[in-house]
Amino acid sequence: MSEVKPISWSTVDAASKHTATFIFLHGLGDYGFRWTYIAKSFVNQPSLSHVKWVLPNAPTRHITANGGAAMPVRFDIKNFGVPIGPEDEEGMLHSRQEIQGLIDAEIQDGIDPSRIILGGLSQGGAMTWVTGLTSPVKLAGLVLLSSRLPMPHKVKELAAPYVKELPIFTAHGNADDLVHIDRCYSSLNFLNTELGIGKASAPGLPGVNLHIYEGLGHTTIPKEFEDLKVWLEKVVPAV
């Protein structure tokens, strides 16, 4: 892990009194600051103006599946194919510590864990699963966009006792050719059968609130963020 550099991040402050925080993790090869426009679109909503966004950058390291080229990444990827090859457990656990550090910093700043959302896209979503299901503190909820559950048996081993109580927003396109929708379904099936995490009966309640978007590839669309807004209003309402 000597390649890993110290974590850095961008911040979009709450527009009103800060009472909740959303830590959002970008995907492979991206940067946190590229998500500031999305964060601002939420903060500008009166119903979510109290939410600060923290947008951490993944450290730069060499990726095996990309011919050894260096890019922002939270853990190494051995191959992009199916079935997935050996997973970088060490890298994921290291990233989990970094992300937990950001959560701890918000708590030290006076934000209760029940008012902290953790989410991400693609590889950022993978790390959301790993961190959010094993954190020593129960968060307000988890957001997974176009992602899958990595190293499922390790996550099961480390899972916190409260996981069935977590509200979870999951969104995926049925035309995703990078993280195929079957990986989304298999992840949710594992979480249900092995950890007892079922479907949410309504947005913001414990369990998985699943949204599938017709024709959507490995990207996002406005409807996805509209659905996320409704969920966030339930999970971290203004106080």
C-alpha positions as a Markdown table, in Angstrom:
| # | Residue | x | y | z |
|---|---|---|---|---|
| 1 | Met | 0.0 | 0.0 | 0.0 |
| 2 | Ser | 3.0 | 2.4 | -0.3 |
| 3 | Glu | 1.4 | 3.8 | -3.5 |
| 4 | Val | -1.5 | 5.3 | -1.6 |
| 5 | Lys | -1.4 | 9.1 | -1.1 |
| 6 | Pro | -3.1 | 11.0 | 1.7 |
| 7 | Ile | -6.9 | 11.5 | 1.0 |
| 8 | Ser | -8.1 | 14.9 | -0.1 |
| 9 | Trp | -11.6 | 16.2 | -0.8 |
| 10 | Ser | -13.9 | 18.9 | -2.0 |
| 11 | Thr | -16.7 | 20.3 | 0.1 |
| 12 | Val | -20.1 | 21.9 | -0.8 |
| 13 | Asp | -21.3 | 23.6 | 2.4 |
| 14 | Ala | -24.9 | 23.6 | 3.5 |
| 15 | Ala | -26.9 | 26.6 | 2.4 |
| 16 | Ser | -28.7 | 26.8 | 5.8 |
| 17 | Lys | -27.8 | 25.5 | 9.2 |
| 18 | His | -25.6 | 22.4 | 8.8 |
| 19 | Thr | -27.4 | 19.5 | 10.4 |
| 20 | Ala | -26.6 | 16.6 | 8.1 |
| 21 | Thr | -23.8 | 15.4 | 5.8 |
| 22 | Phe | -23.6 | 13.4 | 2.6 |
| 23 | Ile | -20.2 | 11.8 | 1.9 |
| 24 | Phe | -20.2 | 10.9 | -1.8 |
| 25 | Leu | -17.5 | 8.7 | -3.3 |
| 26 | His | -16.8 | 9.1 | -7.0 |
| 27 | Gly | -16.0 | 6.2 | -9.4 |
| 28 | Leu | -12.9 | 4.9 | -11.1 |
| 29 | Gly | -10.7 | 7.6 | -12.7 |
| 30 | Asp | -12.9 | 10.5 | -11.5 |
| 31 | Tyr | -12.4 | 13.3 | -9.0 |
| 32 | Gly | -14.6 | 14.6 | -6.2 |
| 33 | Phe | -14.8 | 18.2 | -7.5 |
| 34 | Arg | -16.5 | 17.0 | -10.6 |
| 35 | Trp | -19.5 | 16.2 | -8.5 |
| 36 | Thr | -19.8 | 19.7 | -7.0 |
| 37 | Tyr | -22.5 | 20.7 | -9.5 |
| 38 | Ile | -24.6 | 17.8 | -8.5 |
| 39 | Ala | -24.1 | 18.5 | -4.8 |
| 40 | Lys | -25.0 | 22.2 | -5.3 |
| 41 | Ser | -28.2 | 21.2 | -7.1 |
| 42 | Phe | -29.3 | 19.3 | -3.9 |
| 43 | Val | -28.1 | 22.0 | -1.5 |
| 44 | Asn | -30.1 | 24.6 | -3.5 |
| 45 | Gln | -33.3 | 22.6 | -2.7 |
| 46 | Pro | -35.0 | 24.2 | 0.3 |
| 47 | Ser | -35.8 | 20.8 | 1.7 |
| 48 | Leu | -32.1 | 19.7 | 1.6 |
| 49 | Ser | -30.3 | 23.0 | 2.2 |
| 50 | His | -29.1 | 21.8 | 5.6 |
| 51 | Val | -27.0 | 19.0 | 4.1 |
| 52 | Lys | -23.3 | 19.5 | 3.6 |
| 53 | Trp | -21.6 | 17.4 | 0.9 |
| 54 | Val | -18.1 | 15.9 | 1.3 |
| 55 | Leu | -16.6 | 14.7 | -2.0 |
| 56 | Pro | -13.3 | 12.8 | -1.3 |
| 57 | Asn | -10.8 | 12.1 | -4.0 |
| 58 | Ala | -9.5 | 8.6 | -4.5 |
| 59 | Pro | -5.7 | 8.3 | -4.2 |
| 60 | Thr | -3.8 | 7.7 | -7.5 |
| 61 | Arg | -2.4 | 4.2 | -7.9 |
| 62 | His | -1.6 | 1.7 | -10.7 |
| 63 | Ile | -4.5 | -0.4 | -12.0 |
| 64 | Thr | -3.7 | -4.0 | -13.0 |
| 65 | Ala | -6.7 | -4.2 | -15.4 |
| 66 | Asn | -5.7 | -1.0 | -17.1 |
| 67 | Gly | -2.2 | -2.2 | -18.1 |
| 68 | Gly | -0.6 | -0.7 | -15.0 |
| 69 | Ala | -1.7 | 2.9 | -15.8 |
| 70 | Ala | -2.1 | 5.2 | -12.8 |
| 71 | Met | -5.5 | 6.9 | -12.1 |
| 72 | Pro | -7.7 | 7.8 | -9.1 |
| 73 | Val | -8.9 | 4.6 | -7.6 |
| 74 | Arg | -10.0 | 3.3 | -4.2 |
| 75 | Phe | -8.7 | -0.3 | -4.8 |
| 76 | Asp | -6.9 | -2.2 | -7.5 |
| 77 | Ile | -9.0 | -4.0 | -10.2 |
| 78 | Lys | -7.4 | -7.2 | -11.5 |
| 79 | Asn | -9.7 | -7.5 | -14.5 |
| 80 | Phe | -12.9 | -5.9 | -15.9 |
| 81 | Gly | -14.4 | -9.2 | -17.0 |
| 82 | Val | -17.0 | -11.6 | -15.6 |
| 83 | Pro | -16.5 | -13.5 | -13.5 |
| 84 | Ile | -14.6 | -11.0 | -11.4 |
| 85 | Gly | -11.0 | -12.0 | -10.7 |
| 86 | Pro | -9.2 | -11.9 | -7.3 |
| 87 | Glu | -10.2 | -8.8 | -5.4 |
| 88 | Asp | -7.9 | -6.3 | -3.7 |
| 89 | Glu | -9.1 | -7.0 | -0.2 |
| 90 | Glu | -6.1 | -5.1 | 1.3 |
| 91 | Gly | -6.9 | -2.0 | -0.8 |
| 92 | Met | -10.5 | -2.1 | 0.1 |
| 93 | Leu | -9.9 | -2.3 | 3.8 |
| 94 | His | -7.4 | 0.5 | 3.6 |
| 95 | Ser | -9.9 | 2.7 | 1.8 |
| 96 | Arg | -12.5 | 1.7 | 4.4 |
| 97 | Gln | -10.3 | 3.2 | 7.1 |
| 98 | Glu | -9.9 | 6.4 | 5.1 |
| 99 | Ile | -13.6 | 6.8 | 4.6 |
| 100 | Gln | -14.3 | 6.0 | 8.2 |
| 101 | Gly | -11.9 | 8.8 | 9.1 |
| 102 | Leu | -14.1 | 11.2 | 7.1 |
| 103 | Ile | -17.2 | 9.9 | 9.0 |
| 104 | Asp | -15.4 | 10.4 | 12.3 |
| 105 | Ala | -14.4 | 13.9 | 11.4 |
| 106 | Glu | -18.1 | 14.8 | 10.8 |
| 107 | Ile | -19.1 | 13.3 | 14.1 |
| 108 | Gln | -16.3 | 15.3 | 15.8 |
| 109 | Asp | -17.8 | 18.4 | 14.1 |
| 110 | Gly | -21.1 | 17.8 | 15.9 |
| 111 | Ile | -23.0 | 15.8 | 13.3 |
| 112 | Asp | -24.7 | 12.7 | 14.8 |
| 113 | Pro | -24.1 | 9.5 | 12.8 |
| 114 | Ser | -27.8 | 9.2 | 12.3 |
| 115 | Arg | -27.5 | 12.4 | 10.2 |
| 116 | Ile | -24.7 | 11.2 | 8.0 |
| 117 | Ile | -25.3 | 9.6 | 4.5 |
| 118 | Leu | -22.6 | 7.6 | 2.8 |
| 119 | Gly | -22.9 | 7.0 | -1.0 |
| 120 | Gly | -21.1 | 6.5 | -4.2 |
| 121 | Leu | -21.0 | 5.6 | -7.9 |
| 122 | Ser | -19.5 | 2.4 | -9.3 |
| 123 | Gln | -16.3 | 1.8 | -7.4 |
| 124 | Gly | -17.4 | 4.5 | -4.9 |
| 125 | Gly | -20.6 | 2.5 | -4.4 |
| 126 | Ala | -18.6 | -0.6 | -3.8 |
| 127 | Met | -16.7 | 1.1 | -1.0 |
| 128 | Thr | -20.0 | 2.4 | 0.3 |
| 129 | Trp | -21.1 | -1.2 | 0.8 |
| 130 | Val | -17.9 | -2.2 | 2.4 |
| 131 | Thr | -17.7 | 0.8 | 4.8 |
| 132 | Gly | -21.4 | 1.4 | 5.4 |
| 133 | Leu | -22.2 | -2.2 | 6.4 |
| 134 | Thr | -19.1 | -2.6 | 8.7 |
| 135 | Ser | -18.8 | 0.9 | 10.3 |
| 136 | Pro | -18.7 | 0.9 | 14.1 |
| 137 | Val | -21.4 | 3.6 | 13.9 |
| 138 | Lys | -24.8 | 3.3 | 12.3 |
| 139 | Leu | -25.3 | 5.9 | 9.6 |
| 140 | Ala | -28.5 | 7.5 | 8.4 |
| 141 | Gly | -28.4 | 5.5 | 5.2 |
| 142 | Leu | -26.4 | 4.3 | 2.2 |
| 143 | Val | -26.7 | 5.3 | -1.5 |
| 144 | Leu | -25.5 | 2.9 | -4.2 |
| 145 | Leu | -25.4 | 4.1 | -7.9 |
| 146 | Ser | -24.4 | 1.6 | -10.6 |
| 147 | Ser | -22.4 | -0.5 | -8.2 |
| 148 | Arg | -22.0 | -4.0 | -6.7 |
| 149 | Leu | -21.0 | -5.6 | -3.4 |
| 150 | Pro | -17.3 | -6.5 | -3.5 |
| 151 | Met | -15.7 | -9.3 | -1.4 |
| 152 | Pro | -19.2 | -10.3 | -0.1 |
| 153 | His | -18.0 | -13.0 | 2.4 |
| 154 | Lys | -15.5 | -10.6 | 4.0 |
| 155 | Val | -18.2 | -8.0 | 4.3 |
| 156 | Lys | -20.5 | -10.6 | 5.9 |
| 157 | Glu | -17.7 | -11.5 | 8.3 |
| 158 | Leu | -17.2 | -7.8 | 9.3 |
| 159 | Ala | -20.9 | -6.7 | 9.1 |
| 160 | Ala | -22.3 | -4.7 | 12.0 |
| 161 | Pro | -25.3 | -5.9 | 13.9 |
| 162 | Tyr | -27.5 | -3.1 | 12.8 |
| 163 | Val | -27.3 | -3.7 | 9.0 |
| 164 | Lys | -31.0 | -4.7 | 8.7 |
| 165 | Glu | -32.0 | -1.4 | 10.1 |
| 166 | Leu | -30.2 | 0.7 | 7.5 |
| 167 | Pro | -32.2 | 2.6 | 4.8 |
| 168 | Ile | -30.5 | 1.9 | 1.5 |
| 169 | Phe | -31.1 | 3.6 | -1.9 |
| 170 | Thr | -29.9 | 1.6 | -4.9 |
| 171 | Ala | -30.1 | 2.7 | -8.5 |
| 172 | His | -28.9 | 0.9 | -11.6 |
| 173 | Gly | -29.4 | 1.0 | -15.4 |
| 174 | Asn | -30.5 | -2.1 | -17.1 |
| 175 | Ala | -28.2 | -1.3 | -20.0 |
| 176 | Asp | -25.1 | -0.9 | -17.8 |
| 177 | Asp | -22.3 | -2.7 | -19.7 |
| 178 | Leu | -19.5 | -2.1 | -17.1 |
| 179 | Val | -21.3 | -3.2 | -13.9 |
| 180 | His | -24.0 | -5.4 | -15.4 |
| 181 | Ile | -27.4 | -5.3 | -13.7 |
| 182 | Asp | -27.0 | -8.9 | -12.8 |
| 183 | Arg | -24.2 | -7.9 | -10.4 |
| 184 | Cys | -26.6 | -5.5 | -8.7 |
| 185 | Tyr | -29.2 | -8.3 | -8.4 |
| 186 | Ser | -26.7 | -10.9 | -7.1 |
| 187 | Ser | -25.4 | -8.4 | -4.6 |
| 188 | Leu | -28.8 | -7.7 | -3.2 |
| 189 | Asn | -29.6 | -11.4 | -3.2 |
| 190 | Phe | -26.5 | -12.1 | -1.1 |
| 191 | Leu | -27.3 | -9.3 | 1.3 |
| 192 | Asn | -30.8 | -10.6 | 1.7 |
| 193 | Thr | -30.0 | -14.3 | 2.2 |
| 194 | Glu | -26.8 | -13.8 | 4.2 |
| 195 | Leu | -27.4 | -10.6 | 6.2 |
| 196 | Gly | -31.2 | -10.4 | 6.2 |
| 197 | Ile | -31.4 | -7.1 | 4.4 |
| 198 | Gly | -34.7 | -7.0 | 2.6 |
| 199 | Lys | -36.8 | -4.6 | 0.6 |
| 200 | Ala | -37.8 | -1.3 | 2.1 |
| 201 | Ser | -41.6 | -0.9 | 2.5 |
| 202 | Ala | -41.3 | 2.8 | 1.6 |
| 203 | Pro | -38.5 | 5.4 | 0.8 |
| 204 | Gly | -36.4 | 6.2 | 3.8 |
| 205 | Leu | -37.4 | 3.1 | 5.8 |
| 206 | Pro | -35.0 | 0.2 | 6.6 |
| 207 | Gly | -34.1 | -2.0 | 3.7 |
| 208 | Val | -33.3 | -1.5 | 0.0 |
| 209 | Asn | -35.2 | 1.0 | -2.0 |
| 210 | Leu | -34.3 | -0.2 | -5.6 |
| 211 | His | -34.7 | 1.9 | -8.7 |
| 212 | Ile | -34.0 | 0.3 | -12.2 |
| 213 | Tyr | -33.8 | 2.7 | -15.2 |
| 214 | Glu | -34.7 | 1.4 | -18.6 |
| 215 | Gly | -32.0 | 1.9 | -21.2 |
| 216 | Leu | -29.5 | 3.5 | -18.8 |
| 217 | Gly | -25.8 | 2.6 | -19.1 |
| 218 | His | -23.0 | 3.1 | -16.6 |
| 219 | Thr | -23.9 | 6.7 | -15.9 |
| 220 | Thr | -26.6 | 8.8 | -14.2 |
| 221 | Ile | -29.7 | 10.6 | -15.3 |
| 222 | Pro | -31.9 | 13.4 | -13.8 |
| 223 | Lys | -34.7 | 11.0 | -12.8 |
| 224 | Glu | -32.2 | 9.1 | -10.7 |
| 225 | Phe | -31.4 | 12.3 | -8.7 |
| 226 | Glu | -35.1 | 13.2 | -8.5 |
| 227 | Asp | -35.7 | 9.8 | -6.9 |
| 228 | Leu | -32.7 | 10.3 | -4.6 |
| 229 | Lys | -34.0 | 13.7 | -3.5 |
| 230 | Val | -37.3 | 12.1 | -2.3 |
| 231 | Trp | -35.3 | 9.4 | -0.4 |
| 232 | Leu | -33.0 | 12.0 | 1.2 |
| 233 | Glu | -35.9 | 14.1 | 2.4 |
| 234 | Lys | -37.2 | 11.1 | 4.3 |
| 235 | Val | -33.8 | 10.0 | 5.7 |
| 236 | Val | -32.3 | 13.3 | 6.7 |
| 237 | Pro | -35.2 | 15.8 | 6.9 |
| 238 | Ala | -34.7 | 19.3 | 8.0 |
| 239 | Val | -34.8 | 19.8 | 11.8 |
